[in-house]
Each structure stands twice: as C-alpha cells, then as structure tokens.
Amino acid sequence: MTRRLRCAVVLLLVSFALTAAACADASGPSGVTCDNNNPVTCR
C-alpha cells in the first residue's frame, strides 16, 4: 500500500511540474525590453 501511495505522490508532483512549466512557457517573454515592431513582447 505504501508503494502505491508513493507512486501517486510522485505522479502528482511530476504532473504539477509539467503544468507549471507549460504555464510559464505560455506566458510569453518576460524581458524588460520592448520591441515596438512586435506587439507580443510589449505587455
């Protein structure tokens, strides 16, 4: 039973890490500079 619980916790942590990485990647560039020719970078 302990092994199943440990596997479930590891799976939960991995899925959380992947979700956090996907959200950080989708938020776009976070640089201070702003390229006026590219409005995506100007937020």
C-alpha positions in Angstrom: 0.0 0.0 0.0 2.8 2.4 0.8 4.3 1.8 -2.6 1.1 2.8 -4.4 0.8 6.0 -2.3 4.4 6.9 -3.1 3.8 6.4 -6.8 0.7 8.5 -6.6 2.6 11.3 -4.9 5.4 11.2 -7.4 2.9 11.2 -10.3 1.1 14.2 -8.8 4.4 16.1 -8.4 5.5 15.4 -11.9 2.2 16.5 -13.4 2.3 19.7 -11.3 5.8 20.4 -12.5 4.8 19.9 -16.2 1.8 22.1 -15.7 3.8 24.9 -14.2 6.4 24.7 -17.0 3.7 24.8 -19.6 2.1 27.9 -18.0 5.4 29.6 -17.7 6.2 28.9 -21.3 2.8 30.1 -22.5 3.1 33.4 -20.7 5.5 34.7 -23.3 8.7 36.6 -23.0 9.3 38.4 -19.7 12.2 40.7 -20.7 12.3 44.3 -19.8 12.9 45.5 -23.3 10.0 46.1 -25.6 10.2 45.6 -29.4 7.8 48.1 -30.9 7.7 46.1 -34.1 6.4 43.0 -32.3 3.4 43.8 -30.0 3.5 40.4 -28.4 6.6 41.5 -26.5 5.0 44.7 -25.3 2.8 43.7 -22.4 
